[in-house]
C-alpha cells in the first residue's frame, strides 16, 4: 500500500486527517506537520489498525564459510 494522508475539511471548519499506509507509531510523526500546514490544533485522535502493526523489517544475515584444503 502506498503512503497517503487523507484530509477532509467540513463546512463548519472541522478538519479530519487520516494517515494511510504507515504502520506503527511513525504515523503520529505527521500530526505536527499537519497542524502547521493546516494552521490547526489536534483535539482528538483515533488510531487505525495500522497503528498497532509493526513495520516489516528485512534482516540480512551474512554467513562466512571456510573451506578445508586437502
Secondary structure, DSSP 4 states (H G I P E B T S, - for coil): ---EEEEEE-TTS-EEEEEES--GGGGGGHHHHHHHHHT---------GGGGS-------------PPP-
